[in-house]
Amino acid sequence: MKSTMYLALAAVALGLTGCSHSVPVQGAEGPESSMLHNEPKWAANIRTVPQTRFMALDTARDISSSSVEWFQGERPGVSNINMSFTYAGTEHSLSWGILFGTCGSASMPLLPVSSFPELEVSVGGHIQLSTEISLDLPTSGNYHIDIYRDRRAGVEWLVGCGNLRYVGPS
């Protein structure tokens, strides 16, 4: 008798739960934006590379104005990049790529540099990019971003570099 009563109460509770709905709270984060904060990603601060040497400068100005976030896209085989960079040169567009290893290492890009969309330099030298690339987000390894004055992507064309670091879910 008791078990029948407990089953009946459980069924009523489940029925009431099924009829209920949640109401979003004004000003609260939606599920999509709160999930993004906990998703794994790669992040870097891009530093300007002077023309006279191939070492990246480590100045507060470069770090505060230039950054990259690389995170998994919504579909398999796709990831997203958000990049902000300040460039003082005369070019109106720049090339870039994600490469194996750390800044200054001679390495190959994960995809041909021509696969990465060009960076358009706006008035004042500001670059903002938010794009999708055909790569799954890796969870281990060493990677960096190189930014070039030319699609030839040689070290002689390098204007910026940033070592990517993996940031797992918090």
PLY file of the C-alpha trace (Angstrom):
ply
format ascii 1.0
element vertex 170
property float x
property float y
property float z
element edge 169
property int vertex1
property int vertex2
end_header
0.00 0.00 0.00
2.81 2.44 0.95
4.74 1.68 -2.23
1.63 2.35 -4.35
1.13 5.68 -2.58
4.82 6.63 -3.14
4.54 5.72 -6.83
1.42 7.84 -7.17
3.11 10.81 -5.47
6.16 10.41 -7.70
3.97 10.35 -10.81
2.14 13.50 -9.71
5.47 15.25 -8.98
6.84 14.28 -12.39
3.65 15.45 -14.06
3.85 18.84 -12.33
7.53 19.19 -13.22
6.76 18.46 -16.87
4.18 21.26 -16.94
6.48 23.82 -15.37
8.77 26.11 -17.33
11.61 28.44 -16.49
11.37 32.16 -16.95
14.57 34.01 -17.91
15.72 36.61 -15.43
16.26 40.10 -16.87
19.99 40.88 -17.08
21.10 37.30 -16.35
23.50 35.49 -18.67
21.83 33.12 -21.10
22.96 29.49 -21.26
25.06 30.14 -24.37
27.12 32.97 -22.89
27.65 31.26 -19.55
28.87 28.11 -21.32
31.45 30.08 -23.33
33.24 31.15 -20.15
33.84 27.50 -19.23
34.79 26.17 -22.65
38.43 25.24 -23.30
40.36 27.61 -25.53
43.82 28.76 -26.52
44.76 32.37 -25.77
47.73 34.60 -26.58
48.94 38.16 -26.32
50.46 39.25 -29.60
53.70 41.17 -29.38
55.19 43.36 -32.07
58.30 41.98 -33.75
60.77 44.75 -34.62
62.22 44.77 -38.12
65.82 44.60 -36.85
65.51 41.30 -34.98
63.21 38.31 -34.79
62.52 38.39 -31.06
59.07 39.56 -29.93
58.99 42.68 -27.77
57.36 42.33 -24.36
55.86 45.75 -23.73
52.71 46.65 -21.81
51.28 48.50 -24.84
51.54 45.46 -27.08
50.08 43.09 -24.50
47.11 45.30 -23.63
46.07 46.06 -27.22
46.68 42.74 -28.96
45.17 39.37 -28.15
43.87 36.12 -29.64
41.33 33.54 -28.48
40.97 30.23 -30.34
38.05 27.99 -29.37
36.04 25.03 -30.69
33.35 25.85 -33.22
29.79 24.59 -33.20
30.52 21.87 -35.77
33.16 19.13 -35.78
36.25 20.08 -37.76
35.72 23.81 -37.21
37.16 26.24 -34.66
36.82 29.98 -34.18
39.36 32.77 -33.78
38.84 36.18 -32.20
41.82 38.47 -32.74
42.62 42.06 -31.87
45.91 43.62 -32.99
47.34 47.11 -33.35
49.72 47.64 -36.25
51.84 50.73 -36.89
53.02 49.82 -40.41
51.82 51.12 -43.78
50.18 47.94 -45.11
46.38 47.86 -45.43
46.12 44.10 -45.00
48.22 41.50 -43.22
48.51 37.72 -43.35
48.64 35.35 -40.41
48.73 31.71 -39.44
48.71 29.31 -36.52
52.01 27.45 -36.34
53.47 24.59 -34.34
55.93 25.47 -31.56
56.66 28.81 -29.94
57.45 32.27 -31.31
60.82 32.33 -33.03
60.86 28.61 -33.85
61.17 27.56 -37.47
57.94 25.62 -37.97
55.12 24.94 -40.37
51.59 26.39 -40.09
48.74 24.01 -39.24
47.10 25.06 -42.54
48.60 26.95 -45.49
48.75 30.70 -44.70
46.44 31.28 -47.68
43.73 29.35 -45.75
43.59 32.06 -43.07
41.59 35.19 -44.00
43.55 38.39 -44.43
43.58 40.92 -41.60
42.21 44.28 -42.71
43.99 47.22 -41.06
41.57 50.05 -40.23
42.29 53.73 -39.59
44.61 54.01 -36.62
46.13 50.58 -37.27
43.43 48.58 -35.48
42.63 45.05 -36.57
39.60 43.10 -35.36
38.93 39.60 -36.67
36.34 37.04 -35.74
36.41 34.07 -38.09
35.93 30.34 -38.48
38.77 28.05 -39.58
38.73 24.42 -40.72
40.53 22.91 -37.72
39.39 21.07 -34.63
40.61 22.71 -31.44
43.59 20.73 -30.09
43.84 20.09 -26.35
47.60 19.67 -26.18
50.78 20.76 -27.93
52.64 24.02 -28.52
51.24 26.59 -30.95
51.72 30.23 -31.78
50.22 32.91 -34.02
52.44 34.73 -36.51
51.31 37.91 -38.31
53.03 38.84 -41.58
53.20 41.88 -43.90
52.98 39.55 -46.89
51.34 36.23 -47.92
54.83 34.80 -48.43
54.90 34.34 -44.63
58.66 34.33 -44.19
60.40 35.55 -41.03
61.53 38.64 -42.94
57.82 39.63 -43.24
56.96 38.94 -39.56
55.35 41.88 -37.69
53.78 40.13 -34.69
53.82 36.89 -32.75
51.99 35.37 -29.78
52.52 32.08 -27.94
49.19 30.31 -27.46
48.49 28.82 -24.04
45.75 26.31 -23.35
43.05 27.39 -20.93
40.82 24.49 -19.88
37.33 24.72 -18.40
37.17 26.69 -15.16
0 1
1 2
2 3
3 4
4 5
5 6
6 7
7 8
8 9
9 10
10 11
11 12
12 13
13 14
14 15
15 16
16 17
17 18
18 19
19 20
20 21
21 22
22 23
23 24
24 25
25 26
26 27
27 28
28 29
29 30
30 31
31 32
32 33
33 34
34 35
35 36
36 37
37 38
38 39
39 40
40 41
41 42
42 43
43 44
44 45
45 46
46 47
47 48
48 49
49 50
50 51
51 52
52 53
53 54
54 55
55 56
56 57
57 58
58 59
59 60
60 61
61 62
62 63
63 64
64 65
65 66
66 67
67 68
68 69
69 70
70 71
71 72
72 73
73 74
74 75
75 76
76 77
77 78
78 79
79 80
80 81
81 82
82 83
83 84
84 85
85 86
86 87
87 88
88 89
89 90
90 91
91 92
92 93
93 94
94 95
95 96
96 97
97 98
98 99
99 100
100 101
101 102
102 103
103 104
104 105
105 106
106 107
107 108
108 109
109 110
110 111
111 112
112 113
113 114
114 115
115 116
116 117
117 118
118 119
119 120
120 121
121 122
122 123
123 124
124 125
125 126
126 127
127 128
128 129
129 130
130 131
131 132
132 133
133 134
134 135
135 136
136 137
137 138
138 139
139 140
140 141
141 142
142 143
143 144
144 145
145 146
146 147
147 148
148 149
149 150
150 151
151 152
152 153
153 154
154 155
155 156
156 157
157 158
158 159
159 160
160 161
161 162
162 163
163 164
164 165
165 166
166 167
167 168
168 169
